[in-house]
């Protein structure tokens, strides 16, 4: 393996026999995909239990009594809804009072199935930017294939129609927001010169009504090697700020305030500032690494700080810094949200949620906890920026999600929506354990298992471990019905690389330290076996995207630990990931394979390069999507081909031909993939000793 690591990318590419599978829509590659799909469909959908599993998954995904989650704005709650009749979905709204009832009076704004039938394109709703102050005009985002690239059209909610001769832009990864009713802020990624090397916007432009998009006026730029730029309007009360941002990489950025045409002032935050908000004249922020502020204040990760933003605008003085929230051990910030008069902090305390309400007066900050349940995962579902409505979500592995609503900034709370129970949770218990990783670090994980378990049972271990993203407890009816009700167990690992304990937990497995995340995952696997919850032969693992890399590495590094491996929309060729857009955007997370010293650590674990013919691998199922424009399908394709070439006939591959990275769009293909995953796991693990 050492000689491979010293070779350049072109040399490695020349030696790669499956490079042709990176041609996303090439005929030869798609013919291979169709042959693979036929084998996998015959194997998994041909199982006698498949149809019932598919029906269950689809029924639960499209059930009429699913909980409608919405956000309040100007007296209405807006919701996107899909069911069996509305496969592509309805964008709809209901008055706030009506939303709280058992049978809300929904008003359909757009029927995407009707629109798609009319235009001959399967449009996938991607959200809408609404125009202040009446919020009836929208810049509507729609993807033609479920990918990240979306078309934009101006839409009028009052007339439920697209605006004739209104703003409209072709599908791209551009961003759009209102400056005023006749001007749009465009973060442009249309032409190659407008894009970063990752394929995201590099130039911000002002687009005036009645002019052509190509004639929009550039007002801000990033460098080609930057991740992206973006701009928009932030309101502090009724005071408007035009903010422009240059994202250097996933974890560093520069923010600017547009004071006047041609005058953009850099906000003097550290490059790795996080969790920012403007509230009552204060700029609230956190940091990913310790920072000495201009006034000498030492700002620490997992804390929150504030500075007088209005004073900075007027005088240029970025001081004094106030401490809003002090860091605490194993408590991290999950996010901020604000209503007109109150700021809310969502915290994670040992991977369990809570919310703190913050008020700003002449005497400074005052904090108090919001009276929410404290024994599960609590989050902020929405907060109305120009009002007082705020809602919170509550769930855990065995408790269906609920929406707890307030019309008075979190003072009075009422549960207004609850997801119906989808399985009988009483026979199961949810527990939190810790496993000791290779370097001695204790890694928390959750186990959901039969309460009266007498011996090892099949178990599914799920992990992610990247990009400062936490894995939190959550109810999943499909998992309950198709996995737990079979007498199986579910395990969720909070490994390093994620965001469960703030920036330090993430940075512990960053770049050249990535192996620690893989070691953590293996330690959890060994621990559940040691505790007698399952056996190695009965233990399956699953992960998607960065989690797909995790399971791919686990397959090649520790195949003896697992009885089955599910690899979803993965990164697997870490020596070429930057060549497959937008892979270059993740260099800050993984490292740069064009640099020999970084290629060395990437090559040390890159799953694609570590497939060996002499190793006995467990059965593996790789799943991806042709339209995925976030993680290229070439990763999964090449890995499946290499495993099969090496003689591992138990490597199955399936590629969905529509829907992007998150499988957006029609629920039927999503239900089919879900059912196939559980068929694969049950067949591989259910009869294992």
KOLSE-866649 format. One line per 8 residues: number of its first residue (from 1); their letters; for each residue x, y, z of C-alpha. Coordinates in Angstrom, 1 decimal. Example, Ala and Ser with C-alpha at 12.3 -4.5 7.8 and 13.67 -1.06 7.14 Angstrom:
<rs>
1 = AS = 12.3 -4.5 7.8 | 13.7 -1.1 7.1 $
</rs>
This chain:
<rs>
1 = XXXXXXXX = 0.0 0.0 0.0 | 2.9 2.3 0.6 | 3.9 2.6 -3.0 | 0.3 3.5 -4.0 | 0.4 6.4 -1.5 | 3.4 8.0 -3.2 | 1.7 8.1 -6.6 | 0.1 11.3 -8.0 $
9 = XXXXXXXX = -3.6 11.6 -8.7 | -3.1 11.2 -12.5 | -1.0 8.1 -12.0 | -3.7 6.6 -9.7 | -6.5 7.6 -12.1 | -4.6 5.9 -15.0 | -4.5 2.7 -12.9 | -8.1 2.8 -11.9 $
17 = XXXXXXXX = -10.0 0.2 -14.0 | -13.4 1.6 -13.0 | -12.8 5.3 -13.7 | -15.4 5.1 -16.4 | -18.1 4.6 -13.7 | -17.6 8.2 -12.7 | -19.3 9.3 -15.9 | -22.6 10.0 -14.2 $
25 = XXXXXXXX = -24.9 9.8 -17.2 | -22.7 7.9 -19.7 | -24.3 5.0 -21.5 | -21.7 2.4 -20.5 | -21.9 3.4 -16.9 | -25.7 3.5 -16.8 | -25.9 0.1 -18.6 | -23.8 -1.2 -15.7 $
33 = XXXXXXXX = -26.1 0.4 -13.2 | -29.2 -1.1 -14.7 | -27.6 -4.6 -14.7 | -26.6 -4.2 -11.0 | -30.1 -2.9 -10.1 | -31.7 -5.9 -11.8 | -29.6 -8.3 -9.7 | -30.3 -6.4 -6.4 $
41 = XXXXXXXX = -34.0 -6.0 -7.1 | -34.4 -9.7 -7.9 | -32.5 -10.6 -4.7 | -34.2 -8.2 -2.3 | -37.6 -7.4 -3.8 | -37.9 -11.0 -4.7 | -38.0 -11.9 -1.0 | -41.4 -13.1 0.1 $
49 = XXXXXXXX = -41.4 -10.5 2.9 | -40.5 -7.5 0.7 | -44.0 -6.4 -0.4 | -45.2 -6.2 3.2 | -42.2 -4.2 4.2 | -42.6 -1.8 1.2 | -46.3 -1.4 2.0 | -45.5 -0.6 5.6 $
57 = XXXXXXXX = -42.8 1.9 4.7 | -45.0 3.7 2.2 | -48.0 3.7 4.4 | -46.0 5.3 7.2 | -44.3 7.8 4.9 | -47.6 8.9 3.4 | -50.1 8.4 6.3 | -52.9 10.9 6.4 $
65 = XXXXXXXX = -52.4 11.2 10.2 | -48.7 12.1 10.0 | -47.9 15.2 12.1 | -47.9 18.3 9.9 | -44.8 20.4 10.9 | -45.0 24.0 10.1 | -43.6 27.5 10.7 | -45.7 30.5 11.5 $
73 = XXXXXXXX = -45.5 33.8 9.6 | -47.9 36.7 9.5 | -50.8 34.8 11.0 | -50.4 31.5 9.0 | -48.6 28.3 9.5 | -46.9 27.1 6.3 | -46.4 23.4 5.7 | -45.1 21.1 2.9 $
81 = XXXXXXXX = -47.2 17.9 2.8 | -46.9 14.5 1.0 | -49.2 11.5 1.0 | -50.3 8.8 -1.3 | -52.5 11.2 -3.4 | -49.9 14.0 -3.3 | -46.7 12.1 -4.2 | -44.7 15.3 -5.0 $
89 = XXXXXXXX = -46.5 17.3 -2.4 | -48.5 20.3 -1.5 | -47.2 23.6 -0.3 | -50.0 24.9 1.9 | -50.9 27.1 4.9 | -53.5 27.4 7.6 | -54.4 30.2 10.1 | -52.4 29.7 13.3 $
97 = XXXXXXXX = -55.6 29.1 15.4 | -56.8 26.5 12.9 | -53.4 24.8 12.8 | -53.6 24.0 16.5 | -56.9 22.1 16.0 | -57.2 18.4 15.1 | -58.4 19.3 11.6 | -56.7 22.4 10.3 $
105 = XXXXXXXX = -58.3 24.3 7.4 | -55.5 24.0 4.9 | -55.3 26.3 1.9 | -53.2 24.8 -0.9 | -50.7 27.3 -2.4 | -49.1 25.0 -4.9 | -49.9 21.4 -5.9 | -46.6 20.1 -7.2 $
113 = XXXXXXXX = -48.2 17.0 -8.7 | -50.5 19.2 -10.8 | -47.7 21.5 -11.8 | -45.4 18.6 -12.7 | -48.2 17.0 -14.8 | -48.8 20.3 -16.6 | -45.1 21.0 -17.3 | -43.8 17.5 -17.8 $
121 = XXXXXXXX = -41.1 17.9 -15.1 | -41.2 16.1 -11.7 | -40.7 19.3 -9.6 | -39.3 18.9 -6.1 | -40.1 21.8 -3.8 | -37.0 23.4 -2.3 | -38.4 26.3 -0.3 | -39.3 29.9 -0.8 $
129 = XXXXXXXX = -37.8 33.3 0.2 | -40.7 35.7 1.1 | -40.8 39.4 0.7 | -41.1 41.6 3.8 | -43.4 43.0 5.1 | -46.5 41.2 3.8 | -44.7 38.0 2.7 | -47.0 37.2 -0.2 $
137 = XXXXXXXX = -44.3 37.5 -2.9 | -41.9 34.6 -3.0 | -38.7 33.5 -4.8 | -39.7 29.9 -5.2 | -37.0 27.1 -5.4 | -37.8 23.9 -7.4 | -35.5 21.1 -8.3 | -36.2 19.3 -11.6 $
145 = XXXXXXXX = -34.6 16.0 -10.4 | -34.4 16.2 -6.6 | -30.8 17.3 -6.6 | -29.4 20.5 -5.0 | -29.5 22.5 -8.3 | -32.9 24.3 -8.4 | -34.8 26.6 -10.7 | -36.1 29.9 -9.2 $
153 = XXXXXXXX = -39.4 31.6 -10.1 | -41.2 34.5 -8.6 | -44.6 33.5 -7.1 | -47.6 35.3 -5.7 | -49.3 33.5 -2.8 | -52.3 35.8 -2.9 | -53.1 34.8 -6.5 | -51.5 31.4 -6.3 $
161 = XXXXXXXX = -49.7 31.9 -9.5 | -46.3 32.6 -10.9 | -45.7 36.3 -11.6 | -45.9 37.1 -15.3 | -42.5 38.5 -16.4 | -41.3 38.1 -12.8 | -37.9 37.0 -11.6 | -36.9 33.6 -13.0 $
169 = XXXXXXXX = -33.6 31.8 -13.2 | -32.6 28.3 -14.6 | -31.6 25.4 -12.4 | -28.3 25.9 -10.6 | -26.8 26.0 -7.2 | -27.4 29.7 -6.9 | -29.1 31.4 -4.0 | -31.8 34.1 -4.1 $
177 = XXXXXXXX = -33.1 36.5 -1.5 | -35.1 39.8 -1.6 | -33.4 43.2 -1.1 | -36.7 44.9 -1.9 | -39.7 44.3 -4.1 | -37.8 45.2 -7.2 | -34.4 43.9 -6.4 | -33.1 40.4 -5.8 $
185 = XXXXXXXX = -29.7 39.5 -4.2 | -28.3 36.7 -6.3 | -25.5 34.4 -5.1 | -24.6 33.3 -8.6 | -23.4 29.9 -9.8 | -24.6 29.9 -13.4 | -21.5 30.3 -15.6 | -18.2 28.7 -14.8 $
193 = XXXXXXXX = -16.6 32.1 -14.0 | -19.4 32.6 -11.4 | -18.6 29.3 -9.6 | -16.1 28.3 -7.0 | -14.1 25.1 -7.7 | -16.7 23.3 -5.6 | -19.5 24.5 -7.9 | -21.1 26.9 -5.5 $
201 = XXXXXXXX = -21.7 30.7 -5.9 | -18.6 32.9 -6.1 | -20.2 36.2 -7.0 | -23.0 38.2 -5.4 | -25.1 40.4 -7.7 | -28.0 42.7 -7.6 | -30.7 41.9 -10.1 | -33.2 44.7 -10.9 $
209 = XXXXXXXX = -36.7 44.0 -12.0 | -37.2 44.2 -15.7 | -33.5 43.6 -16.5 | -31.8 40.4 -17.7 | -30.2 38.1 -15.2 | -26.9 38.3 -17.1 | -26.9 42.1 -16.7 | -27.2 41.9 -12.9 $
217 = XXXXXXXX = -24.6 44.1 -11.1 | -21.8 42.3 -9.2 | -21.3 43.7 -5.7 | -19.2 41.1 -3.9 | -16.8 38.3 -4.8 | -15.0 35.3 -3.4 | -11.9 33.5 -4.7 | -12.1 30.5 -6.9 $
225 = XXXXXXXX = -10.8 28.2 -4.1 | -13.3 29.5 -1.5 | -16.3 27.3 -0.8 | -19.1 29.8 -1.6 | -20.4 33.3 -1.1 | -23.9 34.3 0.0 | -25.9 37.4 0.9 | -29.2 38.4 2.3 $
233 = XXXXXXXX = -31.1 40.9 4.5 | -31.2 40.4 8.3 | -33.8 42.3 10.3 | -33.2 43.4 13.9 | -36.6 44.5 14.9 | -37.5 46.7 11.9 | -33.9 47.7 11.3 | -32.5 46.2 8.1 $
241 = XXXXXXXX = -29.0 45.0 7.6 | -27.6 43.7 4.3 | -25.1 41.0 5.1 | -22.6 39.5 2.7 | -20.5 36.4 3.4 | -17.5 34.7 2.1 | -17.3 31.1 3.2 | -13.7 30.0 3.1 $
249 = XXXXXXXX = -14.3 26.4 3.9 | -16.9 24.4 5.9 | -15.7 25.9 9.2 | -14.3 29.4 8.5 | -15.8 32.5 6.9 | -15.7 36.3 6.6 | -18.9 38.3 7.1 | -19.5 41.8 5.8 $
257 = XXXXXXXX = -22.1 44.5 6.4 | -23.1 46.5 3.3 | -23.2 50.1 4.5 | -23.7 51.7 1.0 | -23.1 50.9 -2.6 | -19.4 50.0 -2.9 | -18.9 50.0 0.9 | -18.7 46.6 2.5 $
265 = XXXXXXXX = -17.3 46.6 6.0 | -15.8 43.4 7.4 | -17.3 42.3 10.7 | -14.3 41.7 13.0 | -15.3 38.2 14.2 | -12.7 35.4 14.2 | -12.7 33.3 11.0 | -14.2 30.3 12.8 $
273 = XXXXXXXX = -17.1 32.2 14.5 | -20.3 30.2 14.7 | -23.9 30.5 16.0 | -24.3 34.1 15.0 | -27.5 36.2 15.5 | -28.3 39.9 15.5 | -30.8 40.7 18.3 | -31.7 44.0 19.9 $
281 = XXXXXXXX = -28.6 45.8 18.7 | -26.3 43.0 19.9 | -24.3 40.6 17.6 | -24.4 37.2 19.3 | -21.7 34.7 18.4 | -19.8 31.6 19.4 | -16.3 30.4 18.4 | -14.8 27.0 17.4 $
289 = XXXXXXXX = -11.5 27.7 19.0 | -10.3 30.1 21.8 | -10.3 33.8 20.7 | -8.9 36.8 22.3 | -11.3 39.7 21.5 | -10.0 43.3 20.9 | -11.0 44.3 24.5 | -9.0 41.3 26.0 $
297 = XXXXXXXX = -12.0 39.1 26.6 | -11.2 35.4 26.1 | -14.0 33.7 24.2 | -14.1 29.9 24.4 | -15.8 27.2 22.4 | -19.3 26.1 23.6 | -19.9 29.6 25.1 | -21.9 32.4 23.6 $
305 = XXXXXXXX = -20.8 36.1 23.6 | -22.2 39.4 22.4 | -21.1 42.8 21.3 | -22.9 46.1 20.7 | -23.5 45.8 16.9 | -25.1 49.2 16.6 | -22.2 50.9 18.3 | -19.8 49.1 15.9 $
313 = XXXXXXXX = -21.7 50.4 12.9 | -21.6 54.0 14.2 | -18.1 54.1 15.7 | -16.2 51.0 14.4 | -15.5 50.0 18.0 | -16.0 46.2 18.5 | -16.3 46.2 22.2 | -17.0 45.5 25.0 $
321 = XXXXXXXX = -17.6 41.7 24.7 | -20.2 40.3 27.1 | -20.5 36.7 28.1 | -24.0 35.5 27.3 | -23.5 31.8 28.1 | -20.5 30.2 29.8 | -19.2 26.9 28.5 | -20.0 23.8 30.6 $
329 = XXXXXXXX = -18.6 20.2 30.4 | -20.4 18.1 27.8 | -22.9 20.9 27.0 | -22.8 22.2 23.5 | -24.9 24.7 21.4 | -27.2 23.1 18.9 | -28.5 26.4 17.5 | -30.1 29.8 18.0 $
337 = XXXXXXXX = -33.5 31.1 17.0 | -35.2 34.4 17.7 | -38.7 35.9 17.8 | -39.3 39.7 17.7 | -38.5 40.1 21.4 | -36.7 36.9 22.6 | -33.6 34.9 21.7 | -33.6 31.1 22.2 $
345 = XXXXXXXX = -30.6 28.9 22.7 | -31.0 25.2 21.9 | -28.4 23.2 23.9 | -27.3 19.6 24.0 | -26.5 18.3 27.5 | -24.9 14.8 27.2 | -26.8 14.3 23.9 | -30.1 15.4 25.4 $
353 = XXXXXXXX = -31.8 18.6 24.5 | -32.9 21.7 26.4 | -33.8 25.3 25.5 | -32.9 28.5 27.2 | -34.7 31.8 26.7 | -32.7 35.0 26.7 | -33.9 38.6 27.2 | -32.0 41.8 26.6 $
361 = XXXXXXXX = -32.6 44.8 28.7 | -30.7 48.0 29.7 | -29.1 45.9 32.4 | -27.8 43.3 30.1 | -28.7 39.6 29.5 | -31.0 37.5 31.5 | -31.5 33.8 30.9 | -34.1 31.2 32.0 $
369 = XXXXXXXX = -34.9 27.7 30.9 | -38.0 27.1 28.9 | -40.3 24.6 30.7 | -39.9 21.7 28.2 | -39.5 18.0 28.9 | -36.0 17.2 30.0 | -35.7 13.5 29.3 | -35.3 13.4 25.5 $
377 = XXXXXXXX = -34.4 15.3 22.4 | -35.8 18.9 22.6 | -35.3 21.2 19.6 | -36.6 24.6 18.3 | -39.0 23.8 15.6 | -39.6 27.4 14.5 | -39.4 30.9 15.8 | -41.3 33.8 14.1 $
385 = XXXXXXXX = -38.9 36.6 13.5 | -41.5 39.3 13.3 | -43.9 38.0 15.9 | -44.1 36.1 19.2 | -44.9 32.5 18.1 | -42.3 29.8 18.7 | -42.6 26.0 18.7 | -40.4 23.3 20.1 $
393 = XXXXXXXX = -40.1 19.6 19.2 | -39.8 16.7 21.6 | -39.0 13.1 20.9 | -36.8 10.1 21.9 | -36.3 6.7 20.5 | -39.6 5.3 22.0 | -41.7 8.5 22.1 | -43.4 9.9 18.9 $
401 = XXXXXXXX = -42.5 13.4 18.0 | -44.7 16.3 19.3 | -44.9 20.0 18.7 | -45.1 22.2 21.8 | -46.4 25.7 20.8 | -46.3 29.1 22.3 | -47.8 32.4 21.1 | -46.0 34.4 23.8 $
409 = XXXXXXXX = -42.3 33.9 23.4 | -42.2 30.6 25.2 | -44.0 31.7 28.4 | -47.2 29.6 27.8 | -46.7 26.2 26.3 | -49.2 23.7 24.9 | -48.7 20.5 22.9 | -50.6 21.1 19.7 $
417 = XXXXXXXX = -49.5 18.2 17.5 | -48.3 14.6 18.2 | -47.2 12.0 15.8 | -49.3 8.9 16.3 | -47.5 5.9 17.7 | -46.4 3.6 14.9 | -45.3 0.6 17.0 | -45.9 -0.7 20.5 $
425 = XXXXXXXX = -42.9 0.7 22.4 | -43.7 -1.0 25.8 | -41.6 -4.1 25.1 | -38.5 -2.0 24.5 | -36.0 0.0 26.7 | -33.7 2.8 25.7 | -30.4 3.1 27.4 | -27.2 5.1 27.2 $
433 = XXXXXXXX = -23.8 3.4 27.6 | -20.2 4.4 27.0 | -17.4 2.5 25.1 | -13.7 3.0 25.6 | -12.0 3.9 22.3 | -8.5 2.9 21.3 | -7.0 6.0 22.8 | -9.0 5.8 26.1 $
441 = XXXXXXXX = -11.7 8.3 25.2 | -15.2 7.3 26.4 | -17.7 7.3 23.5 | -21.4 7.5 24.4 | -24.0 5.5 22.5 | -27.6 4.7 22.8 | -29.2 1.2 22.6 | -32.9 0.4 22.0 $
449 = XXXXXXXX = -33.6 -3.3 22.7 | -36.2 -5.7 23.9 | -36.8 -5.1 27.6 | -36.9 -8.8 28.4 | -33.9 -9.7 26.2 | -32.5 -13.1 27.2 | -29.5 -13.3 24.8 | -27.9 -11.7 21.8 $
457 = XXXXXXXX = -30.2 -10.5 19.1 | -29.6 -9.0 15.6 | -28.6 -5.3 16.0 | -28.2 -2.4 13.7 | -25.5 0.1 14.6 | -25.8 3.6 13.0 | -23.1 6.3 12.9 | -22.1 9.5 11.2 $
465 = XXXXXXXX = -19.1 11.2 12.8 | -18.4 14.3 10.7 | -18.9 18.0 9.9 | -19.8 18.8 13.5 | -23.2 17.2 13.0 | -24.7 15.5 16.1 | -26.7 12.3 16.1 | -29.6 12.8 18.5 $
473 = XXXXXXXX = -32.3 10.4 19.9 | -35.4 10.3 17.6 | -38.5 8.3 17.0 | -38.7 6.4 13.7 | -41.9 4.5 13.1 | -40.5 2.5 10.1 | -37.5 1.4 12.2 | -39.9 0.3 14.9 $
481 = XXXXXXXX = -42.1 -1.7 12.6 | -39.5 -3.2 10.3 | -36.7 -3.7 12.7 | -37.5 -3.5 16.4 | -40.8 -5.5 16.1 | -38.7 -8.4 14.7 | -37.1 -8.6 18.1 | -34.0 -6.8 17.0 $
489 = XXXXXXXX = -31.9 -4.0 18.7 | -30.9 -0.5 17.4 | -27.7 1.2 18.4 | -26.7 4.8 17.7 | -23.1 5.9 18.2 | -22.0 9.4 19.1 | -18.5 9.2 17.8 | -15.9 11.9 17.4 $
497 = XXXXXXXX = -16.1 14.0 14.3 | -19.8 14.8 15.1 | -21.1 17.8 17.0 | -22.5 16.1 20.1 | -20.1 17.9 22.4 | -19.2 21.0 20.4 | -16.3 21.9 18.2 | -13.6 20.0 20.2 $
505 = XXXXXXXX = -15.5 16.7 19.7 | -15.5 17.4 16.0 | -11.9 18.6 15.8 | -10.7 15.5 17.6 | -11.3 13.5 14.3 | -10.6 16.2 11.8 | -8.3 15.6 8.7 | -5.3 13.6 9.8 $
513 = XXXXXXXX = -7.0 12.5 13.0 | -9.9 10.9 11.1 | -8.9 7.4 12.2 | -10.2 8.2 15.7 | -13.8 8.3 14.4 | -13.3 4.9 12.9 | -11.8 3.6 16.1 | -14.7 5.0 18.1 $
521 = XXXXXXXX = -17.2 3.2 15.9 | -15.3 -0.1 16.2 | -15.2 0.4 20.0 | -18.9 0.8 20.2 | -19.4 -2.4 18.1 | -17.1 -4.3 20.4 | -18.8 -3.0 23.4 | -22.3 -4.0 22.4 $
529 = XXXXXXXX = -20.9 -7.5 21.7 | -19.1 -7.5 25.1 | -22.4 -6.6 26.9 | -24.1 -9.5 25.2 | -26.6 -7.3 23.3 | -25.6 -8.9 20.0 | -22.8 -10.9 18.4 | -20.4 -9.8 15.6 $
537 = XXXXXXXX = -22.2 -12.1 13.2 | -25.6 -10.5 14.2 | -24.3 -6.9 14.0 | -25.2 -4.8 11.0 | -24.0 -1.2 10.4 | -25.4 1.6 8.4 | -24.4 5.2 7.5 | -25.0 7.7 4.8 $
545 = XXXXXXXX = -22.9 10.3 3.1 | -20.0 10.9 5.5 | -21.6 8.0 7.4 | -21.2 6.0 4.2 | -17.5 6.7 4.4 | -17.6 5.5 8.0 | -19.2 2.2 7.1 | -17.0 1.7 4.1 $
553 = XXXXXXXX = -13.9 2.1 6.2 | -15.4 -0.2 8.8 | -16.0 -2.8 6.1 | -12.4 -2.7 4.9 | -10.6 -2.2 8.3 | -12.6 -4.4 10.6 | -14.7 -6.9 8.5 | -14.7 -9.4 11.3 $
561 = XXXXXXXX = -16.7 -7.1 13.6 | -19.8 -7.1 11.4 | -22.4 -9.4 9.9 | -23.7 -6.9 7.3 | -22.9 -3.5 6.0 | -25.2 -0.9 4.5 | -23.4 2.0 2.7 | -25.6 4.9 1.6 $
569 = XXXXXXXX = -24.7 7.7 -0.8 | -21.1 7.4 0.3 | -17.7 8.9 -0.2 | -15.3 6.0 -0.7 | -12.5 7.0 -3.0 | -10.8 9.5 -0.8 | -7.9 10.0 -3.3 | -10.2 11.3 -6.0 $
577 = XXXXXXXX = -13.1 12.8 -4.0 | -12.0 16.4 -4.8 | -12.2 15.5 -8.5 | -16.0 14.7 -8.2 | -17.9 18.0 -7.6 | -18.5 19.4 -5.1 | -15.9 17.2 -3.3 | -13.4 20.1 -3.1 $
585 = XXXXXXXX = -15.7 21.8 -0.7 | -14.9 19.2 2.0 | -11.1 19.7 2.0 | -11.4 21.4 5.4 | -13.0 18.2 6.8 | -10.8 15.5 5.2 | -7.7 17.1 3.7 | -6.4 17.6 0.2 $
593 = XXXXXXXX = -5.3 14.5 -1.7 | -3.2 16.7 -4.1 | -0.8 17.3 -1.2 | 1.4 14.3 -0.6 | 1.4 14.5 3.2 | -2.4 14.7 3.2 | -2.8 12.0 0.6 | -0.9 9.8 2.9 $
601 = XXXXXXXX = -3.5 9.9 5.7 | -6.4 9.8 3.2 | -4.9 6.8 1.5 | -4.3 5.1 4.8 | -8.0 4.6 5.2 | -9.7 5.2 1.8 | -12.0 2.2 1.4 | -11.8 2.0 -2.4 $
609 = XXXXXXXX = -8.0 1.4 -2.3 | -8.2 -1.1 0.5 | -10.4 -3.8 -1.0 | -8.5 -7.1 -1.0 | -9.3 -10.4 -2.6 | -8.0 -12.5 0.3 | -10.3 -10.9 2.9 | -13.6 -12.4 4.0 $
617 = XXXXXXXX = -16.0 -9.5 3.9 | -19.5 -9.6 5.3 | -22.5 -9.0 2.9 | -22.6 -5.4 1.8 | -25.3 -3.2 0.2 | -24.3 0.0 -1.5 | -27.0 2.5 -2.4 | -26.7 5.8 -4.3 $
625 = XXXXXXXX = -28.6 8.1 -6.7 | -27.8 9.1 -10.3 | -29.1 12.7 -9.6 | -27.1 13.1 -6.4 | -25.2 16.3 -7.0 | -23.7 16.4 -3.5 | -21.9 13.1 -3.3 | -21.1 11.7 -6.7 $
633 = XXXXXXXX = -22.6 8.2 -7.4 | -19.2 7.2 -8.8 | -18.0 6.4 -5.3 | -20.6 3.7 -4.7 | -20.4 2.4 -8.2 | -16.6 1.9 -8.2 | -16.6 0.3 -4.7 | -19.2 -2.2 -5.8 $
641 = XXXXXXXX = -17.3 -3.0 -9.0 | -14.0 -3.4 -7.1 | -15.6 -5.7 -4.4 | -17.2 -7.8 -7.1 | -14.0 -8.0 -9.2 | -12.2 -9.2 -6.0 | -14.6 -12.1 -5.8 | -17.0 -10.8 -3.2 $
649 = XXXXXXXX = -20.3 -11.9 -4.6 | -22.2 -10.7 -1.6 | -21.7 -7.1 -2.6 | -25.1 -5.7 -3.8 | -25.5 -2.3 -5.5 | -28.6 -0.2 -6.1 | -28.8 3.2 -7.7 | -32.0 5.3 -7.7 $
657 = XXXXXXXX = -32.4 7.1 -11.0 | -34.3 10.1 -9.5 | -34.0 12.1 -6.3 | -30.9 13.7 -5.0 | -28.6 13.3 -1.9 | -31.5 13.2 0.6 | -33.8 11.2 -1.6 | -36.2 14.1 -2.0 $
665 = XXXXXXXX = -39.4 13.8 -4.1 | -41.7 10.9 -4.6 | -42.0 8.7 -1.5 | -42.5 5.5 -3.4 | -38.8 5.0 -4.5 | -37.8 6.0 -0.9 | -40.1 3.4 0.5 | -38.7 0.8 -1.9 $
673 = XXXXXXXX = -35.1 1.6 -0.9 | -36.0 1.5 2.8 | -37.7 -1.9 2.5 | -34.7 -3.3 0.6 | -32.3 -2.2 3.3 | -34.3 -4.0 6.0 | -34.7 -7.0 3.8 | -30.9 -7.1 3.3 $
681 = XXXXXXXX = -30.2 -6.7 7.0 | -32.8 -9.3 8.1 | -31.6 -11.8 5.6 | -27.9 -11.3 6.5 | -28.4 -11.1 10.3 | -31.6 -12.8 11.2 | -30.3 -16.4 10.9 | -26.7 -15.6 12.1 $
689 = X = -25.5 -17.5 15.1 $
</rs>
